[in-house]
Amino acid sequence: MDLAILWFVLIAVLWTGYLVLEGFDFGVGMLLSILPRGAARAGVEGRDKERRVLINTIGPVWDGNEVWLLTAGGATFAAFPEWYATLFSGFYVPLLLILLALIVRGVAFEYRGKISDEVWRRRCDVAIQVGSWTPAFLWGVAFANLVRGVQLDAAHQYVGGFWALLNPFALLGGLVTTVLFLLHGAVFLALRTDGDLRERAGRLASALSVVAVVVAGGWAMWAQAAYSVPWTWVAVAAAAGALVGVVVMTRRRKEGTAFALSAVALVAAVVLIFGSMYPDVMPGLDGGESLTVTEAASTPYTLGVMTVVAVILTPLVLAYQAWTYWVFRRRLSAEDIPAPAGLTWKRIKDAAF
């Protein structure tokens, strides 16, 4: 029982790392065509340079950030196999859409600069944006349904159907994660860029912070009043205080503090979600059948082995990722971006034939 609770908490921590780190990745991807405009005389070339600045801010870290998702999924499979089976069968369609979006997004990141062609780059930009907007929204839908509860039968199989997942509470949850990731990404760009791009990112972050307070605050109050437990009011208060702090700090152009506070808001959101679920991993809708932590857990031996491995390897992974962020901490501007060096379609055809 103790190890099962421990791994429920550890999985919550893994999701926290994923949403905080991949959250600004998604935000940058969603802003790829919104924020850049380039100098008026630079036209298409100027906008493309600024888009490359945005991509380069996350270029060294985006794939590493996704490791948190893989680890969270793997840990769920090993520690709570019945939770994994129920979740991935019941939420099959949204999770498949998320997976496809992440694949398309990753391919677009890797191949955007391989071919020096405006149409090719524009299509990759669309793929990056679709691959960012889709999971940003659907993760919120999925987690909101876990807070609200789902329809399970006596064998712990989901019987609600796909359309039942698109209820008003879940759709608002999707809007919340989308807005929070947009805000997180805008603050990150204000922290990592320089010049006019930094100013635009700062102004956008300032506007988004107000929207985030309203949208996230409304959803958190609904979740707390209808589906949660008394102690998670602490998480609601922490999220509200952090988001109000982001409003203040973005207006003062203190990007580092604003980014830390937006991360705190995401941490508090995860605490609210997992705190509302416990002692269940799949709460039943309206008091119906649910799947508890104890029922879903693996054997104590399996959880014990996992705990030893986690204690040994987790500090190494955290140290390496922290070192990566430290190495690539410098601000970027359009002046740092060299001319495109990709192949042309003609050279590719000549090489192929």
C-alpha positions in Angstrom: 0.0 0.0 0.0 2.8 2.5 0.9 4.7 1.8 -2.3 1.5 2.1 -4.4 0.9 5.6 -2.9 4.5 6.5 -3.4 4.3 5.6 -7.1 1.0 7.5 -7.5 2.9 10.6 -6.1 5.9 9.9 -8.3 3.8 9.6 -11.5 2.2 13.0 -10.5 5.8 14.4 -10.3 6.6 13.0 -13.7 3.5 14.6 -15.2 4.5 17.8 -13.4 7.9 17.8 -15.1 6.4 17.0 -18.5 3.7 19.8 -18.3 6.1 22.4 -17.0 8.9 21.7 -19.5 6.9 20.6 -22.6 4.4 23.3 -21.7 6.6 26.1 -23.0 7.6 23.9 -26.0 3.9 23.8 -26.9 3.6 27.5 -26.3 6.5 28.3 -28.6 5.1 26.0 -31.3 1.6 27.6 -31.1 3.1 31.1 -31.3 5.2 30.2 -34.4 3.0 32.2 -36.8 1.5 34.6 -34.3 4.6 36.3 -32.8 7.1 36.7 -35.6 6.5 39.5 -38.2 10.1 40.5 -39.1 11.2 44.0 -40.1 8.8 45.7 -42.5 11.5 45.8 -45.2 12.6 42.2 -44.6 9.2 40.7 -45.6 9.1 36.9 -45.8 12.8 36.4 -45.1 12.5 38.5 -41.9 9.5 36.5 -40.7 11.3 33.2 -41.4 14.3 34.4 -39.4 12.2 35.2 -36.4 10.4 31.8 -36.7 13.9 30.2 -36.7 14.7 32.2 -33.6 11.6 30.7 -31.9 12.5 27.2 -33.0 16.1 27.6 -31.9 15.1 28.6 -28.4 13.7 25.1 -27.8 15.8 23.3 -30.4 18.3 21.8 -27.9 15.7 20.8 -25.3 12.3 19.9 -26.9 13.1 16.2 -27.4 14.6 15.9 -24.0 11.4 17.4 -22.5 9.3 14.7 -24.1 11.3 12.0 -22.2 9.2 13.0 -19.2 6.1 11.8 -21.1 7.7 8.5 -22.0 8.8 8.0 -18.4 5.3 8.9 -17.1 3.7 6.4 -19.5 6.3 3.7 -18.8 6.0 4.2 -15.0 2.2 4.0 -15.2 2.4 0.7 -17.2 4.8 -0.9 -14.7 3.4 0.5 -11.4 -0.3 0.5 -12.3 -1.0 -1.9 -15.2 -4.7 -1.9 -14.8 -4.8 2.0 -14.7 -2.7 2.0 -17.9 -5.0 -0.5 -19.6 -8.2 1.3 -18.7 -6.9 4.7 -19.5 -5.4 3.9 -22.9 -8.4 1.8 -24.0 -11.0 4.3 -22.8 -9.1 7.4 -24.0 -7.9 5.7 -27.1 -9.0 8.3 -29.7 -7.7 11.5 -27.9 -4.4 9.8 -26.9 -3.9 8.5 -30.5 -4.5 12.1 -31.8 -1.9 13.4 -29.3 0.6 10.7 -30.4 0.2 11.5 -34.1 0.5 15.2 -33.4 3.7 14.7 -31.5 5.1 12.6 -34.3 4.2 15.2 -36.9 5.7 18.0 -34.8 8.9 16.2 -34.2 9.4 15.4 -37.8 8.7 19.0 -38.8 11.3 20.3 -36.2 14.0 17.9 -37.6 13.4 18.4 -41.3 12.3 22.1 -41.6 15.8 23.3 -42.3 16.9 20.4 -44.5 15.4 21.9 -47.7 15.8 25.5 -48.7 12.3 26.1 -50.0 9.7 28.6 -48.8 6.8 26.3 -49.4 8.5 23.4 -47.6 9.2 25.6 -44.6 5.7 26.9 -44.5 4.3 23.4 -44.5 6.6 22.4 -41.7 5.5 25.5 -39.8 1.9 24.3 -40.1 2.9 20.9 -38.9 4.6 22.3 -35.9 1.6 24.4 -35.0 -0.9 21.6 -35.4 1.4 19.4 -33.5 1.5 21.9 -30.6 -2.1 23.1 -30.5 -3.6 19.6 -30.6 -1.9 18.1 -27.6 -2.1 21.3 -25.7 -5.9 21.2 -25.9 -6.4 17.4 -25.6 -4.2 17.0 -22.5 -6.5 19.4 -20.7 -9.5 17.4 -21.9 -8.0 14.1 -20.7 -7.0 15.4 -17.3 -10.3 17.2 -16.7 -12.2 14.0 -17.4 -10.0 12.2 -14.8 -11.0 14.9 -12.2 -14.7 14.8 -13.2 -14.9 11.0 -13.3 -15.6 8.5 -16.1 -18.1 5.8 -16.7 -16.6 2.4 -15.8 -18.2 -1.1 -15.6 -17.6 -3.6 -12.8 -14.5 -4.9 -14.7 -13.0 -1.4 -14.7 -13.6 -0.9 -18.5 -14.5 2.5 -19.8 -18.0 2.4 -21.3 -18.7 6.1 -21.8 -17.7 6.4 -25.5 -15.6 9.1 -27.2 -18.3 11.9 -27.2 -18.8 11.6 -23.5 -15.3 12.9 -23.0 -16.2 16.1 -24.8 -18.3 17.5 -21.9 -18.3 21.2 -20.9 -16.0 20.7 -17.9 -13.5 18.8 -20.0 -13.6 21.3 -22.9 -13.0 24.1 -20.5 -10.1 22.1 -19.1 -8.7 21.9 -22.6 -9.0 25.6 -23.0 -7.2 26.1 -19.7 -4.1 24.0 -20.6 -4.0 25.8 -24.0 -4.0 29.2 -22.5 -1.5 28.2 -19.8 0.9 26.8 -22.3 0.5 29.9 -24.5 1.4 32.0 -21.5 4.2 29.8 -20.5 5.7 29.8 -24.0 5.3 33.6 -24.4 7.1 34.2 -21.0 9.8 31.7 -22.1 10.4 33.6 -25.3 10.6 36.9 -23.5 13.2 35.2 -21.3 15.2 33.6 -24.1 15.1 36.2 -27.0 16.4 39.7 -27.4 15.5 42.9 -29.2 12.1 43.6 -30.8 11.1 39.9 -30.5 11.6 40.0 -26.8 9.4 43.1 -26.5 6.6 41.6 -28.5 6.8 38.3 -26.5 6.7 40.4 -23.3 3.6 42.3 -24.4 1.8 39.1 -25.5 2.7 37.4 -22.2 1.3 40.4 -20.3 -2.1 40.1 -22.2 -2.2 36.3 -21.9 -1.6 36.4 -18.1 -4.9 38.2 -17.6 -6.8 35.7 -19.8 -5.1 32.9 -17.9 -6.3 34.2 -14.5 -9.9 34.3 -15.7 -10.0 31.0 -17.6 -7.9 28.9 -15.2 -9.5 30.5 -12.2 -13.0 29.6 -13.4 -12.1 26.0 -14.1 -10.2 25.6 -10.8 -13.2 26.9 -8.8 -15.5 24.6 -10.7 -13.3 21.6 -10.1 -12.8 22.4 -6.5 -16.5 22.9 -5.8 -17.8 19.9 -7.7 -15.2 17.2 -7.8 -12.3 17.8 -5.3 -11.5 17.6 -1.6 -10.9 20.3 1.0 -7.1 20.2 1.2 -6.7 21.0 -2.6 -7.9 24.5 -1.9 -4.2 25.1 -1.1 -3.4 24.2 -4.7 -6.1 26.5 -6.0 -4.8 29.3 -3.9 -1.2 28.7 -5.0 -2.2 28.6 -8.7 -4.2 31.8 -8.3 -1.4 33.6 -6.5 1.2 32.5 -9.0 -0.9 33.6 -12.0 -1.6 37.0 -10.4 2.2 37.2 -9.8 2.7 36.5 -13.5 0.4 39.4 -14.4 2.5 41.8 -12.2 5.9 40.5 -13.3 5.2 40.5 -17.0 4.2 44.2 -16.7 7.4 44.9 -14.9 9.3 42.9 -17.6 10.9 40.6 -15.0 10.8 37.5 -17.3 12.7 35.1 -15.0 10.4 35.6 -12.1 7.3 35.5 -14.4 8.5 32.2 -15.9 9.1 30.7 -12.4 5.6 31.7 -11.4 4.0 30.3 -14.5 5.8 27.0 -13.7 4.4 27.2 -10.1 0.9 27.6 -11.6 1.3 24.4 -13.6 2.7 22.5 -10.6 -0.3 23.6 -8.6 -2.7 22.5 -11.4 -1.1 19.0 -11.3 -1.5 18.9 -7.5 -5.2 19.8 -7.9 -5.8 17.1 -10.5 -4.1 14.3 -8.7 -5.3 15.4 -5.3 -8.9 15.4 -6.7 -8.4 11.8 -8.1 -7.0 10.2 -5.0 -7.6 7.5 -3.7 -8.7 6.6 -7.2 -6.7 6.6 -10.4 -9.9 6.5 -12.5 -12.7 8.0 -10.5 -16.2 6.9 -11.2 -18.7 9.4 -12.7 -21.4 10.5 -10.2 -20.2 8.0 -7.6 -20.2 5.0 -10.0 -17.6 2.3 -10.3 -14.1 3.5 -9.9 -10.5 2.1 -10.1 -8.5 2.8 -6.9 -4.8 3.1 -6.4 -4.7 -0.2 -4.5 -6.7 -2.1 -7.2 -4.6 -0.9 -10.0 -1.1 -1.3 -8.4 1.5 -3.9 -9.3 2.9 -6.4 -6.8 5.0 -5.0 -3.9 8.1 -6.7 -5.4 7.7 -4.9 -8.7 7.2 -1.5 -7.0 10.2 -2.2 -4.8 12.5 -2.9 -7.8 11.1 0.2 -9.6 11.8 2.4 -6.5 15.5 1.2 -6.3 16.0 2.0 -10.0 14.3 5.4 -9.7 16.5 6.3 -6.7 19.7 5.5 -8.6 18.9 7.0 -12.1 16.6 10.0 -11.4 19.4 12.2 -10.0 21.6 11.5 -13.0 18.7 12.4 -15.5 17.9 15.6 -13.6 21.6 16.6 -13.5 22.0 16.1 -17.2 18.9 18.0 -18.1 19.8 20.9 -15.8 23.3 21.0 -17.4 21.6 21.2 -20.9 19.5 24.1 -19.9 22.5 25.9 -18.4 24.6 25.4 -21.6 21.9 26.8 -23.8 20.8 29.7 -21.6 22.0 32.6 -23.8 19.4 34.9 -25.4 18.9 34.7 -29.1 18.0 37.3 -31.7 17.4 37.4 -35.5 21.1 38.5 -35.9 22.2 35.2 -34.5 20.5 33.2 -37.3 22.6 32.4 -40.4 21.3 32.1 -43.9 19.4 28.9 -44.7 21.8 26.1 -45.7 19.3 23.3 -46.7 19.3 21.5 -50.0 17.2 22.6 -53.0 14.6 20.3 -54.6 16.7 20.4 -57.8 19.8 19.1 -55.9 17.7 16.4 -54.3 16.3 15.2 -57.7 19.8 15.3 -59.2 21.1 13.2 -56.4 18.2 10.7 -56.6 18.3 10.3 -60.4 
